Amino acid sequence: MSALSSIEDLLVAVSQSFDAATDHRLLEATRAGDEAAFAELVRRYRHPITNYVYRLTNDYDLAVDIAQETFVRVYGALARYHTDYAFSTYIYRIATNLAISELRRRKRRKLVSLTSIFRSAQKGDEPLEIDPADSRPLPDATLIAAERQRAVARAIATLPEKYRVPLILRDLEERGYEEIAAILRVSEGTVKSRISRARALLRSKLRAHL
Amino acid sequence: MKECRRCREAIEVALPKRAFAAHVRAHLSRCASCRAFYAERSALTALLRELPRVEAPKDFELRLRAGLVARPRTPPPRLFDPATVLASLAILSVATALLLHVRWAAGEQTVATRQIEEQRAPILFEDPVALIRTTETRVAKHKRQSVRAKATSRRPEIVAEDFAVKIAPAVETMDEPLVAHALETKLLNKAGEVQIVRIEPVSFGDEAALKIVSAEPRTEQ
């Protein structure tokens, strides 16, 4: 690796290990009954977890609910938490499992629900693949950017779950391969190949925007 | 081609960061195809990074607090908590009672076995399943069911290689493998008489024990 890359990686590693150490201290304090320590953990992770789940589900209200449930689960299982790995790995794993369970539940429901056909792609469970041509007048640059972002979000949401989760963790949350492998409980090699496949699929979906 | 593959793998692994090893940069400088791949992947990751990060709502903590009040944390079990001690004692008592019962049952069977030995009576198992559970009865091994047999759902061929009913000393181990297609198999008792015992396979895996359904033997004519 280049010198720049090495320094950057070193700084990231130092920063992550510092965060992990302080996370563990906060957890210990929470276990000892310090509510303020848990509040600090919530302040650290509420936005990243909400954003992560939002990108997984493409539904803000659901993302907030799942983020809430994630913290409730963390709090409920404080006694069982071990400091073998980073707290961020632990909390992302809980959030991932909850989001996947919810998406699967919705998907099952969708299979028997005819009404889902008429739902908006924005608000529905999983957005429909159909993307009809827009006949509105040419919008300005801001609107173009907003439309592009919606298209990207839709494209991500239509990726198969096994590709979507590692892609979001890597390209949006900027998690390391080792941590993604720990979150998903698969090998690093599997993570790399899934991310590569996810990017190839996404490229084909977003050809018009590239 | 091999170099291109390595270069692309390195690009995929490094992204969304754009710092590459010297050999990757060197390859990129001379390979137009890999440069195009890099440009395409960079554009894709840039597009992903354009997505705005959403934040949790302002009342997130308030709602969370309400949720936690509704479902309070389960405290970690204390080592000498009276409830934990009582529960442990209860489990211990049940385990001891079970152990004593099993030993008593085994003792009863030993007496029965001795009587059989003395009288050289025909084998009579009152409760074959219970005998198996005492682990004193080793009935048979049989080979894995063949794929063909599975496909046709035929009863597997049972090959008893080590046939011994140790609970009943009146029966000796047969030296030769014994093949039985039916649910009955032949045993020799100490008097040299061939006796037939009904058996039933529990599982079709290797080394699976056979369950004796009716171990009441009858002498072959």
Interface residues (C-beta under 8 A of the other chain):
Chain A: M1 S2 L4 S5 E8 R31 A39 V42 R43 R46 H47 I49 T50 N51 Y54 R55 Y60 A63 V64 A67 Q68 E69 F71 V72 Y75 G76 L78 A79 A145 R148 Q149 V152 A153 I156 R170 D171 L172 E174 Y177 K192 I195 S196 R199 L202 R203 L206 H209 L210
Chain B: E9 E12 V13 A14 L15 P16 K17 A19 F20 A21 A22 R25 E40 R41 A43 L44 T45 L47 L48 R49 E50 L51 P52 R53 V54 E55 A56 P57 F60 E61 R63 L64 G67 L68 R71 R73 T74 P75 P76 P77
